[in-house]
């Protein structure tokens, strides 16, 4: 099973060049259910927006390396620290 993540350009390009090692998702019931589902992922598919399936420049496929639960402060989530799933994308 593959985990698909659609990202904004800034984050997609950071992952593509190796600068960004984790993609963050809020630690909430939606992501908890999705990431801890009994089926394990074999691959993570990172997409720039919602590209056509044959647009290889906008799709990165990497082996699934799991995630960590951590607390971060990031402008995307507001000013206060939040608990997140840090999905390994490197």
mmCIF file as gemmi writes it, N, C-alpha and C atoms, coordinates in Angstrom:
data_model
loop_
_atom_site.group_PDB
_atom_site.id
_atom_site.type_symbol
_atom_site.label_atom_id
_atom_site.label_alt_id
_atom_site.label_comp_id
_atom_site.label_asym_id
_atom_site.label_entity_id
_atom_site.label_seq_id
_atom_site.pdbx_PDB_ins_code
_atom_site.Cartn_x
_atom_site.Cartn_y
_atom_site.Cartn_z
_atom_site.occupancy
_atom_site.B_iso_or_equiv
_atom_site.pdbx_formal_charge
_atom_site.auth_seq_id
_atom_site.auth_asym_id
_atom_site.pdbx_PDB_model_num
ATOM 1 N N . UNK Axp A 1 ? 0.85 -1.172 0 1 0 ? 1 A 1
ATOM 2 C CA . UNK Axp A 1 ? 0 0 0 1 0 ? 1 A 1
ATOM 3 C C . UNK Axp A 1 ? 0.899 1.239 0 1 0 ? 1 A 1
ATOM 4 N N . UNK Axp A 2 ? 0.487 2.269 -0.708 1 0 ? 2 A 1
ATOM 5 C CA . UNK Axp A 2 ? 1.256 3.504 -0.829 1 0 ? 2 A 1
ATOM 6 C C . UNK Axp A 2 ? 0.557 4.635 -0.093 1 0 ? 2 A 1
ATOM 7 N N . UNK Axp A 3 ? 1.347 5.474 0.573 1 0 ? 3 A 1
ATOM 8 C CA . UNK Axp A 3 ? 0.831 6.688 1.188 1 0 ? 3 A 1
ATOM 9 C C . UNK Axp A 3 ? 1.071 7.826 0.216 1 0 ? 3 A 1
ATOM 10 N N . UNK Axp A 4 ? 0.013 8.523 -0.172 1 0 ? 4 A 1
ATOM 11 C CA . UNK Axp A 4 ? 0.109 9.646 -1.108 1 0 ? 4 A 1
ATOM 12 C C . UNK Axp A 4 ? -0.01 10.953 -0.328 1 0 ? 4 A 1
ATOM 13 N N . UNK Axp A 5 ? 0.943 11.851 -0.554 1 0 ? 5 A 1
ATOM 14 C CA . UNK Axp A 5 ? 0.918 13.179 0.055 1 0 ? 5 A 1
ATOM 15 C C . UNK Axp A 5 ? 1.034 14.231 -1.037 1 0 ? 5 A 1
ATOM 16 N N . UNK Axp A 6 ? 0.088 15.134 -1.09 1 0 ? 6 A 1
ATOM 17 C CA . UNK Axp A 6 ? 0.096 16.229 -2.054 1 0 ? 6 A 1
ATOM 18 C C . UNK Axp A 6 ? 0.596 17.482 -1.342 1 0 ? 6 A 1
ATOM 19 N N . UNK Axp A 7 ? 1.635 18.104 -1.895 1 0 ? 7 A 1
ATOM 20 C CA . UNK Axp A 7 ? 2.295 19.211 -1.217 1 0 ? 7 A 1
ATOM 21 C C . UNK Axp A 7 ? 2.314 20.482 -2.055 1 0 ? 7 A 1
ATOM 22 N N . UNK Axp A 8 ? 2.536 21.588 -1.365 1 0 ? 8 A 1
ATOM 23 C CA . UNK Axp A 8 ? 2.784 22.865 -2.031 1 0 ? 8 A 1
ATOM 24 C C . UNK Axp A 8 ? 4.194 22.837 -2.595 1 0 ? 8 A 1
ATOM 25 N N . UNK Axp A 9 ? 4.445 23.661 -3.587 1 0 ? 9 A 1
ATOM 26 C CA . UNK Axp A 9 ? 5.725 23.689 -4.288 1 0 ? 9 A 1
ATOM 27 C C . UNK Axp A 9 ? 6.933 23.854 -3.387 1 0 ? 9 A 1
ATOM 28 N N . UNK Axp A 10 ? 6.856 24.763 -2.434 1 0 ? 10 A 1
ATOM 29 C CA . UNK Axp A 10 ? 7.976 25.035 -1.533 1 0 ? 10 A 1
ATOM 30 C C . UNK Axp A 10 ? 8.452 23.744 -0.841 1 0 ? 10 A 1
ATOM 31 N N . UNK Axp A 11 ? 7.516 22.997 -0.279 1 0 ? 11 A 1
ATOM 32 C CA . UNK Axp A 11 ? 7.867 21.785 0.464 1 0 ? 11 A 1
ATOM 33 C C . UNK Axp A 11 ? 8.287 20.652 -0.468 1 0 ? 11 A 1
ATOM 34 N N . UNK Axp A 12 ? 7.615 20.536 -1.608 1 0 ? 12 A 1
ATOM 35 C CA . UNK Axp A 12 ? 7.963 19.497 -2.581 1 0 ? 12 A 1
ATOM 36 C C . UNK Axp A 12 ? 9.416 19.657 -3.037 1 0 ? 12 A 1
ATOM 37 N N . UNK Axp A 13 ? 9.815 20.877 -3.385 1 0 ? 13 A 1
ATOM 38 C CA . UNK Axp A 13 ? 11.164 21.119 -3.889 1 0 ? 13 A 1
ATOM 39 C C . UNK Axp A 13 ? 12.222 20.931 -2.796 1 0 ? 13 A 1
ATOM 40 N N . UNK Axp A 14 ? 11.88 21.252 -1.546 1 0 ? 14 A 1
ATOM 41 C CA . UNK Axp A 14 ? 12.809 21.016 -0.44 1 0 ? 14 A 1
ATOM 42 C C . UNK Axp A 14 ? 13.065 19.524 -0.257 1 0 ? 14 A 1
ATOM 43 N N . UNK Axp A 15 ? 12.028 18.715 -0.402 1 0 ? 15 A 1
ATOM 44 C CA . UNK Axp A 15 ? 12.18 17.265 -0.298 1 0 ? 15 A 1
ATOM 45 C C . UNK Axp A 15 ? 12.974 16.736 -1.479 1 0 ? 15 A 1
ATOM 46 N N . UNK Axp A 16 ? 12.644 17.211 -2.67 1 0 ? 16 A 1
ATOM 47 C CA . UNK Axp A 16 ? 13.298 16.728 -3.894 1 0 ? 16 A 1
ATOM 48 C C . UNK Axp A 16 ? 14.807 16.969 -3.858 1 0 ? 16 A 1
ATOM 49 N N . UNK Axp A 17 ? 15.241 18.11 -3.332 1 0 ? 17 A 1
ATOM 50 C CA . UNK Axp A 17 ? 16.676 18.407 -3.294 1 0 ? 17 A 1
ATOM 51 C C . UNK Axp A 17 ? 17.35 17.841 -2.046 1 0 ? 17 A 1
ATOM 52 N N . UNK Axp A 18 ? 16.595 17.208 -1.158 1 0 ? 18 A 1
ATOM 53 C CA . UNK Axp A 18 ? 17.179 16.577 0.027 1 0 ? 18 A 1
ATOM 54 C C . UNK Axp A 18 ? 17.286 17.479 1.237 1 0 ? 18 A 1
ATOM 55 N N . UNK Axp A 19 ? 16.79 18.705 1.132 1 0 ? 19 A 1
ATOM 56 C CA . UNK Axp A 19 ? 16.87 19.666 2.231 1 0 ? 19 A 1
ATOM 57 C C . UNK Axp A 19 ? 15.899 19.324 3.359 1 0 ? 19 A 1
ATOM 58 N N . UNK Axp A 20 ? 14.719 18.834 3.009 1 0 ? 20 A 1
ATOM 59 C CA . UNK Axp A 20 ? 13.681 18.526 3.99 1 0 ? 20 A 1
ATOM 60 C C . UNK Axp A 20 ? 13.613 17.023 4.205 1 0 ? 20 A 1
ATOM 61 N N . UNK Axp A 21 ? 13.722 16.595 5.471 1 0 ? 21 A 1
ATOM 62 C CA . UNK Axp A 21 ? 13.769 15.169 5.781 1 0 ? 21 A 1
ATOM 63 C C . UNK Axp A 21 ? 12.445 14.622 6.318 1 0 ? 21 A 1
ATOM 64 N N . UNK Axp A 22 ? 11.555 15.519 6.746 1 0 ? 22 A 1
ATOM 65 C CA . UNK Axp A 22 ? 10.27 15.106 7.308 1 0 ? 22 A 1
ATOM 66 C C . UNK Axp A 22 ? 9.142 15.939 6.708 1 0 ? 22 A 1
ATOM 67 N N . UNK Axp A 23 ? 8.011 15.322 6.541 1 0 ? 23 A 1
ATOM 68 C CA . UNK Axp A 23 ? 6.78 16.037 6.189 1 0 ? 23 A 1
ATOM 69 C C . UNK Axp A 23 ? 5.864 15.894 7.396 1 0 ? 23 A 1
ATOM 70 N N . UNK Axp A 24 ? 5.274 17.016 7.82 1 0 ? 24 A 1
ATOM 71 C CA . UNK Axp A 24 ? 4.518 17.034 9.061 1 0 ? 24 A 1
ATOM 72 C C . UNK Axp A 24 ? 3.018 17.013 8.825 1 0 ? 24 A 1
ATOM 73 N N . UNK Axp A 25 ? 2.336 16.224 9.653 1 0 ? 25 A 1
ATOM 74 C CA . UNK Axp A 25 ? 0.878 16.197 9.68 1 0 ? 25 A 1
ATOM 75 C C . UNK Axp A 25 ? 0.45 16.269 11.137 1 0 ? 25 A 1
ATOM 76 N N . UNK Axp A 26 ? -0.602 17.047 11.409 1 0 ? 26 A 1
ATOM 77 C CA . UNK Axp A 26 ? -1.078 17.199 12.779 1 0 ? 26 A 1
ATOM 78 C C . UNK Axp A 26 ? -1.397 15.859 13.429 1 0 ? 26 A 1
ATOM 79 N N . UNK Axp A 27 ? -1.097 15.748 14.682 1 0 ? 27 A 1
ATOM 80 C CA . UNK Axp A 27 ? -1.43 14.548 15.44 1 0 ? 27 A 1
ATOM 81 C C . UNK Axp A 27 ? -2.901 14.673 15.833 1 0 ? 27 A 1
ATOM 82 N N . UNK Axp A 28 ? -3.755 14.165 14.965 1 0 ? 28 A 1
ATOM 83 C CA . UNK Axp A 28 ? -5.193 14.183 15.231 1 0 ? 28 A 1
ATOM 84 C C . UNK Axp A 28 ? -5.776 12.827 14.831 1 0 ? 28 A 1
ATOM 85 N N . UNK Axp A 29 ? -7.06 12.64 15.074 1 0 ? 29 A 1
ATOM 86 C CA . UNK Axp A 29 ? -7.679 11.334 14.802 1 0 ? 29 A 1
ATOM 87 C C . UNK Axp A 29 ? -7.6 10.937 13.333 1 0 ? 29 A 1
ATOM 88 N N . UNK Axp A 30 ? -7.75 11.909 12.424 1 0 ? 30 A 1
ATOM 89 C CA . UNK Axp A 30 ? -7.691 11.6 10.99 1 0 ? 30 A 1
ATOM 90 C C . UNK Axp A 30 ? -6.341 10.98 10.623 1 0 ? 30 A 1
ATOM 91 N N . UNK Axp A 31 ? -5.25 11.668 10.978 1 0 ? 31 A 1
ATOM 92 C CA . UNK Axp A 31 ? -3.925 11.174 10.605 1 0 ? 31 A 1
ATOM 93 C C . UNK Axp A 31 ? -3.513 9.969 11.44 1 0 ? 31 A 1
ATOM 94 N N . UNK Axp A 32 ? -3.957 9.914 12.672 1 0 ? 32 A 1
ATOM 95 C CA . UNK Axp A 32 ? -3.651 8.748 13.514 1 0 ? 32 A 1
ATOM 96 C C . UNK Axp A 32 ? -4.242 7.486 12.893 1 0 ? 32 A 1
ATOM 97 N N . UNK Axp A 33 ? -5.493 7.562 12.471 1 0 ? 33 A 1
ATOM 98 C CA . UNK Axp A 33 ? -6.154 6.413 11.84 1 0 ? 33 A 1
ATOM 99 C C . UNK Axp A 33 ? -5.467 6.058 10.524 1 0 ? 33 A 1
ATOM 100 N N . UNK Axp A 34 ? -5.12 7.068 9.765 1 0 ? 34 A 1
ATOM 101 C CA . UNK Axp A 34 ? -4.516 6.84 8.449 1 0 ? 34 A 1
ATOM 102 C C . UNK Axp A 34 ? -3.113 6.246 8.543 1 0 ? 34 A 1
ATOM 103 N N . UNK Axp A 35 ? -2.308 6.724 9.487 1 0 ? 35 A 1
ATOM 104 C CA . UNK Axp A 35 ? -0.919 6.289 9.569 1 0 ? 35 A 1
ATOM 105 C C . UNK Axp A 35 ? -0.71 5.035 10.413 1 0 ? 35 A 1
ATOM 106 N N . UNK Axp A 36 ? -1.634 4.752 11.317 1 0 ? 36 A 1
ATOM 107 C CA . UNK Axp A 36 ? -1.465 3.574 12.168 1 0 ? 36 A 1
ATOM 108 C C . UNK Axp A 36 ? -2.422 2.46 11.789 1 0 ? 36 A 1
ATOM 109 N N . UNK Axp A 37 ? -3.003 2.563 10.621 1 0 ? 37 A 1
ATOM 110 C CA . UNK Axp A 37 ? -3.91 1.542 10.08 1 0 ? 37 A 1
ATOM 111 C C . UNK Axp A 37 ? -3.18 0.204 10.059 1 0 ? 37 A 1
ATOM 112 N N . UNK Axp A 38 ? -3.886 -0.9 10.251 1 0 ? 38 A 1
ATOM 113 C CA . UNK Axp A 38 ? -3.224 -2.21 10.27 1 0 ? 38 A 1
ATOM 114 C C . UNK Axp A 38 ? -2.4 -2.534 9.018 1 0 ? 38 A 1
ATOM 115 N N . UNK Axp A 39 ? -2.749 -1.966 7.885 1 0 ? 39 A 1
ATOM 116 C CA . UNK Axp A 39 ? -1.981 -2.217 6.669 1 0 ? 39 A 1
ATOM 117 C C . UNK Axp A 39 ? -0.725 -1.349 6.709 1 0 ? 39 A 1
ATOM 118 N N . UNK Axp A 40 ? 0.43 -1.942 6.462 1 0 ? 40 A 1
ATOM 119 C CA . UNK Axp A 40 ? 1.661 -1.152 6.454 1 0 ? 40 A 1
ATOM 120 C C . UNK Axp A 40 ? 1.927 -0.627 5.05 1 0 ? 40 A 1
ATOM 121 N N . UNK Axp A 41 ? 2.55 0.524 5.001 1 0 ? 41 A 1
ATOM 122 C CA . UNK Axp A 41 ? 2.883 1.135 3.721 1 0 ? 41 A 1
ATOM 123 C C . UNK Axp A 41 ? 4.195 0.554 3.205 1 0 ? 41 A 1
ATOM 124 N N . UNK Axp A 42 ? 4.3 0.442 1.906 1 0 ? 42 A 1
ATOM 125 C CA . UNK Axp A 42 ? 5.542 0 1.283 1 0 ? 42 A 1
ATOM 126 C C . UNK Axp A 42 ? 6.284 1.183 0.674 1 0 ? 42 A 1
ATOM 127 N N . UNK Axp A 43 ? 5.523 2.234 0.377 1 0 ? 43 A 1
ATOM 128 C CA . UNK Axp A 43 ? 6.091 3.36 -0.355 1 0 ? 43 A 1
ATOM 129 C C . UNK Axp A 43 ? 5.35 4.638 0.007 1 0 ? 43 A 1
ATOM 130 N N . UNK Axp A 44 ? 6.052 5.761 -0.125 1 0 ? 44 A 1
ATOM 131 C CA . UNK Axp A 44 ? 5.421 7.064 0.036 1 0 ? 44 A 1
ATOM 132 C C . UNK Axp A 44 ? 5.521 7.781 -1.309 1 0 ? 44 A 1
ATOM 133 N N . UNK Axp A 45 ? 4.411 8.33 -1.762 1 0 ? 45 A 1
ATOM 134 C CA . UNK Axp A 45 ? 4.352 9.025 -3.041 1 0 ? 45 A 1
ATOM 135 C C . UNK Axp A 45 ? 4.086 10.504 -2.73 1 0 ? 45 A 1
ATOM 136 N N . UNK Axp A 46 ? 5.07 11.338 -3.045 1 0 ? 46 A 1
ATOM 137 C CA . UNK Axp A 46 ? 5.005 12.761 -2.752 1 0 ? 46 A 1
ATOM 138 C C . UNK Axp A 46 ? 4.748 13.484 -4.065 1 0 ? 46 A 1
ATOM 139 N N . UNK Axp A 47 ? 3.688 14.305 -4.078 1 0 ? 47 A 1
ATOM 140 C CA . UNK Axp A 47 ? 3.279 14.954 -5.324 1 0 ? 47 A 1
ATOM 141 C C . UNK Axp A 47 ? 3.268 16.469 -5.178 1 0 ? 47 A 1
ATOM 142 N N . UNK Axp A 48 ? 3.649 17.14 -6.234 1 0 ? 48 A 1
ATOM 143 C CA . UNK Axp A 48 ? 3.543 18.596 -6.317 1 0 ? 48 A 1
ATOM 144 C C . UNK Axp A 48 ? 2.119 18.908 -6.749 1 0 ? 48 A 1
ATOM 145 N N . UNK Axp A 49 ? 1.302 19.306 -5.789 1 0 ? 49 A 1
ATOM 146 C CA . UNK Axp A 49 ? -0.105 19.564 -6.075 1 0 ? 49 A 1
ATOM 147 C C . UNK Axp A 49 ? -0.828 18.286 -6.444 1 0 ? 49 A 1
ATOM 148 N N . UNK Axp A 50 ? -1.588 18.34 -7.539 1 0 ? 50 A 1
ATOM 149 C CA . UNK Axp A 50 ? -2.356 17.193 -8.019 1 0 ? 50 A 1
ATOM 150 C C . UNK Axp A 50 ? -2.005 16.937 -9.487 1 0 ? 50 A 1
ATOM 151 N N . UNK Axp A 51 ? -0.817 16.395 -9.742 1 0 ? 51 A 1
ATOM 152 C CA . UNK Axp A 51 ? -0.366 16.216 -11.124 1 0 ? 51 A 1
ATOM 153 C C . UNK Axp A 51 ? -1.029 15.032 -11.81 1 0 ? 51 A 1
ATOM 154 N N . UNK Axp A 52 ? -0.933 15.012 -13.137 1 0 ? 52 A 1
ATOM 155 C CA . UNK Axp A 52 ? -1.362 13.842 -13.904 1 0 ? 52 A 1
ATOM 156 C C . UNK Axp A 52 ? -0.427 12.691 -13.555 1 0 ? 52 A 1
ATOM 157 N N . UNK Axp A 53 ? -0.919 11.485 -13.617 1 0 ? 53 A 1
ATOM 158 C CA . UNK Axp A 53 ? -0.146 10.317 -13.176 1 0 ? 53 A 1
ATOM 159 C C . UNK Axp A 53 ? 1.131 10.092 -13.977 1 0 ? 53 A 1
ATOM 160 N N . UNK Axp A 54 ? 1.211 10.624 -15.195 1 0 ? 54 A 1
ATOM 161 C CA . UNK Axp A 54 ? 2.421 10.428 -16 1 0 ? 54 A 1
ATOM 162 C C . UNK Axp A 54 ? 3.39 11.617 -15.925 1 0 ? 54 A 1
ATOM 163 N N . UNK Axp A 55 ? 3.102 12.598 -15.079 1 0 ? 55 A 1
ATOM 164 C CA . UNK Axp A 55 ? 3.959 13.774 -14.937 1 0 ? 55 A 1
ATOM 165 C C . UNK Axp A 55 ? 5.039 13.486 -13.889 1 0 ? 55 A 1
ATOM 166 N N . UNK Axp A 56 ? 6.089 12.794 -14.289 1 0 ? 56 A 1
ATOM 167 C CA . UNK Axp A 56 ? 7.129 12.299 -13.383 1 0 ? 56 A 1
ATOM 168 C C . UNK Axp A 56 ? 7.936 13.412 -12.714 1 0 ? 56 A 1
ATOM 169 N N . UNK Axp A 57 ? 7.973 14.608 -13.288 1 0 ? 57 A 1
ATOM 170 C CA . UNK Axp A 57 ? 8.702 15.722 -12.682 1 0 ? 57 A 1
ATOM 171 C C . UNK Axp A 57 ? 8.028 16.204 -11.402 1 0 ? 57 A 1
ATOM 172 N N . UNK Axp A 58 ? 6.74 15.896 -11.253 1 0 ? 58 A 1
ATOM 173 C CA . UNK Axp A 58 ? 5.981 16.372 -10.097 1 0 ? 58 A 1
ATOM 174 C C . UNK Axp A 58 ? 5.64 15.251 -9.122 1 0 ? 58 A 1
ATOM 175 N N . UNK Axp A 59 ? 6.29 14.105 -9.275 1 0 ? 59 A 1
ATOM 176 C CA . UNK Axp A 59 ? 6.018 12.955 -8.403 1 0 ? 59 A 1
ATOM 177 C C . UNK Axp A 59 ? 7.338 12.351 -7.935 1 0 ? 59 A 1
ATOM 178 N N . UNK Axp A 60 ? 7.456 12.162 -6.618 1 0 ? 60 A 1
ATOM 179 C CA . UNK Axp A 60 ? 8.619 11.52 -6.022 1 0 ? 60 A 1
ATOM 180 C C . UNK Axp A 60 ? 8.133 10.26 -5.31 1 0 ? 60 A 1
ATOM 181 N N . UNK Axp A 61 ? 8.769 9.133 -5.588 1 0 ? 61 A 1
ATOM 182 C CA . UNK Axp A 61 ? 8.443 7.887 -4.903 1 0 ? 61 A 1
ATOM 183 C C . UNK Axp A 61 ? 9.631 7.479 -4.052 1 0 ? 61 A 1
ATOM 184 N N . UNK Axp A 62 ? 9.367 7.202 -2.795 1 0 ? 62 A 1
ATOM 185 C CA . UNK Axp A 62 ? 10.415 6.798 -1.862 1 0 ? 62 A 1
ATOM 186 C C . UNK Axp A 62 ? 9.93 5.602 -1.056 1 0 ? 62 A 1
ATOM 187 N N . UNK Axp A 63 ? 10.855 4.777 -0.555 1 0 ? 63 A 1
ATOM 188 C CA . UNK Axp A 63 ? 10.429 3.682 0.316 1 0 ? 63 A 1
ATOM 189 C C . UNK Axp A 63 ? 9.869 4.239 1.62 1 0 ? 63 A 1
ATOM 190 N N . UNK Axp A 64 ? 8.919 3.544 2.189 1 0 ? 64 A 1
ATOM 191 C CA . UNK Axp A 64 ? 8.31 3.948 3.453 1 0 ? 64 A 1
ATOM 192 C C . UNK Axp A 64 ? 9.302 3.688 4.577 1 0 ? 64 A 1
ATOM 193 N N . UNK Axp A 65 ? 9.612 4.729 5.355 1 0 ? 65 A 1
ATOM 194 C CA . UNK Axp A 65 ? 10.539 4.606 6.478 1 0 ? 65 A 1
ATOM 195 C C . UNK Axp A 65 ? 9.874 4.939 7.805 1 0 ? 65 A 1
ATOM 196 N N . UNK Axp A 66 ? 8.559 5.106 7.775 1 0 ? 66 A 1
ATOM 197 C CA . UNK Axp A 66 ? 7.821 5.335 9.009 1 0 ? 66 A 1
ATOM 198 C C . UNK Axp A 66 ? 7.723 6.793 9.404 1 0 ? 66 A 1
ATOM 199 N N . UNK Axp A 67 ? 7.405 7.002 10.686 1 0 ? 67 A 1
ATOM 200 C CA . UNK Axp A 67 ? 7.203 8.348 11.211 1 0 ? 67 A 1
ATOM 201 C C . UNK Axp A 67 ? 7.592 8.374 12.678 1 0 ? 67 A 1
ATOM 202 N N . UNK Axp A 68 ? 7.713 9.585 13.182 1 0 ? 68 A 1
ATOM 203 C CA . UNK Axp A 68 ? 7.934 9.83 14.602 1 0 ? 68 A 1
ATOM 204 C C . UNK Axp A 68 ? 6.854 10.801 15.061 1 0 ? 68 A 1
ATOM 205 N N . UNK Axp A 69 ? 6.479 10.725 16.324 1 0 ? 69 A 1
ATOM 206 C CA . UNK Axp A 69 ? 5.577 11.717 16.894 1 0 ? 69 A 1
ATOM 207 C C . UNK Axp A 69 ? 6.451 12.697 17.663 1 0 ? 69 A 1
ATOM 208 N N . UNK Axp A 70 ? 6.283 13.973 17.354 1 0 ? 70 A 1
ATOM 209 C CA . UNK Axp A 70 ? 7.112 15.002 17.972 1 0 ? 70 A 1
ATOM 210 C C . UNK Axp A 70 ? 6.307 16.29 18.125 1 0 ? 70 A 1
ATOM 211 N N . UNK Axp A 71 ? 6.881 17.262 18.786 1 0 ? 71 A 1
ATOM 212 C CA . UNK Axp A 71 ? 6.245 18.574 18.953 1 0 ? 71 A 1
ATOM 213 C C . UNK Axp A 71 ? 7.095 19.611 18.235 1 0 ? 71 A 1
ATOM 214 N N . UNK Axp A 72 ? 6.442 20.437 17.414 1 0 ? 72 A 1
ATOM 215 C CA . UNK Axp A 72 ? 7.139 21.481 16.662 1 0 ? 72 A 1
ATOM 216 C C . UNK Axp A 72 ? 6.366 22.79 16.735 1 0 ? 72 A 1
ATOM 217 N N . UNK Axp A 73 ? 7.043 23.861 16.4 1 0 ? 73 A 1
ATOM 218 C CA . UNK Axp A 73 ? 6.4 25.158 16.171 1 0 ? 73 A 1
ATOM 219 C C . UNK Axp A 73 ? 6.684 25.5 14.713 1 0 ? 73 A 1
ATOM 220 N N . UNK Axp A 74 ? 5.628 25.72 13.947 1 0 ? 74 A 1
ATOM 221 C CA . UNK Axp A 74 ? 5.775 25.99 12.515 1 0 ? 74 A 1
ATOM 222 C C . UNK Axp A 74 ? 4.68 26.963 12.093 1 0 ? 74 A 1
ATOM 223 N N . UNK Axp A 75 ? 5.007 27.96 11.271 1 0 ? 75 A 1
ATOM 224 C CA . UNK Axp A 75 ? 4.004 28.949 10.845 1 0 ? 75 A 1
ATOM 225 C C . UNK Axp A 75 ? 2.749 28.32 10.228 1 0 ? 75 A 1
ATOM 226 N N . UNK Axp A 76 ? 2.903 27.183 9.57 1 0 ? 76 A 1
ATOM 227 C CA . UNK Axp A 76 ? 1.76 26.517 8.945 1 0 ? 76 A 1
ATOM 228 C C . UNK Axp A 76 ? 0.704 26.099 9.971 1 0 ? 76 A 1
ATOM 229 N N . UNK Axp A 77 ? 1.162 25.786 11.195 1 0 ? 77 A 1
ATOM 230 C CA . UNK Axp A 77 ? 0.255 25.316 12.245 1 0 ? 77 A 1
ATOM 231 C C . UNK Axp A 77 ? -0.075 26.396 13.271 1 0 ? 77 A 1
ATOM 232 N N . UNK Axp A 78 ? 0.441 27.595 13.094 1 0 ? 78 A 1
ATOM 233 C CA . UNK Axp A 78 ? 0.164 28.677 14.037 1 0 ? 78 A 1
ATOM 234 C C . UNK Axp A 78 ? 1.366 28.972 14.918 1 0 ? 78 A 1
ATOM 235 N N . UNK Axp A 79 ? 1.168 29.828 15.916 1 0 ? 79 A 1
ATOM 236 C CA . UNK Axp A 79 ? 2.259 30.301 16.765 1 0 ? 79 A 1
ATOM 237 C C . UNK Axp A 79 ? 2.605 29.359 17.919 1 0 ? 79 A 1
ATOM 238 N N . UNK Axp A 80 ? 1.669 28.517 18.306 1 0 ? 80 A 1
ATOM 239 C CA . UNK Axp A 80 ? 1.886 27.648 19.455 1 0 ? 80 A 1
ATOM 240 C C . UNK Axp A 80 ? 2.473 26.306 19.034 1 0 ? 80 A 1
ATOM 241 N N . UNK Axp A 81 ? 3.254 25.661 19.912 1 0 ? 81 A 1
ATOM 242 C CA . UNK Axp A 81 ? 3.768 24.319 19.619 1 0 ? 81 A 1
ATOM 243 C C . UNK Axp A 81 ? 2.616 23.327 19.446 1 0 ? 81 A 1
ATOM 244 N N . UNK Axp A 82 ? 2.771 22.407 18.495 1 0 ? 82 A 1
ATOM 245 C CA . UNK Axp A 82 ? 1.742 21.386 18.249 1 0 ? 82 A 1
ATOM 246 C C . UNK Axp A 82 ? 2.409 20.021 18.122 1 0 ? 82 A 1
ATOM 247 N N . UNK Axp A 83 ? 1.661 18.995 18.475 1 0 ? 83 A 1
ATOM 248 C CA . UNK Axp A 83 ? 2.151 17.632 18.309 1 0 ? 83 A 1
ATOM 249 C C . UNK Axp A 83 ? 1.832 17.194 16.878 1 0 ? 83 A 1
ATOM 250 N N . UNK Axp A 84 ? 2.826 16.566 16.24 1 0 ? 84 A 1
ATOM 251 C CA . UNK Axp A 84 ? 2.686 16.176 14.834 1 0 ? 84 A 1
ATOM 252 C C . UNK Axp A 84 ? 3.237 14.78 14.591 1 0 ? 84 A 1
ATOM 253 N N . UNK Axp A 85 ? 2.809 14.199 13.47 1 0 ? 85 A 1
ATOM 254 C CA . UNK Axp A 85 ? 3.455 13.037 12.905 1 0 ? 85 A 1
ATOM 255 C C . UNK Axp A 85 ? 4.55 13.583 11.993 1 0 ? 85 A 1
ATOM 256 N N . UNK Axp A 86 ? 5.796 13.208 12.242 1 0 ? 86 A 1
ATOM 257 C CA . UNK Axp A 86 ? 6.905 13.605 11.378 1 0 ? 86 A 1
ATOM 258 C C . UNK Axp A 86 ? 7.197 12.424 10.473 1 0 ? 86 A 1
ATOM 259 N N . UNK Axp A 87 ? 6.676 12.477 9.249 1 0 ? 87 A 1
ATOM 260 C CA . UNK Axp A 87 ? 6.788 11.372 8.289 1 0 ? 87 A 1
ATOM 261 C C . UNK Axp A 87 ? 8.14 11.482 7.594 1 0 ? 87 A 1
ATOM 262 N N . UNK Axp A 88 ? 8.915 10.419 7.639 1 0 ? 88 A 1
ATOM 263 C CA . UNK Axp A 88 ? 10.255 10.416 7.051 1 0 ? 88 A 1
ATOM 264 C C . UNK Axp A 88 ? 10.153 10.361 5.516 1 0 ? 88 A 1
ATOM 265 N N . UNK Axp A 89 ? 10.733 11.36 4.871 1 0 ? 89 A 1
ATOM 266 C CA . UNK Axp A 89 ? 10.645 11.452 3.411 1 0 ? 89 A 1
ATOM 267 C C . UNK Axp A 89 ? 12.012 11.487 2.735 1 0 ? 89 A 1
ATOM 268 N N . UNK Axp A 90 ? 13.091 11.301 3.492 1 0 ? 90 A 1
ATOM 269 C CA . UNK Axp A 90 ? 14.435 11.361 2.902 1 0 ? 90 A 1
ATOM 270 C C . UNK Axp A 90 ? 14.887 10.012 2.393 1 0 ? 90 A 1
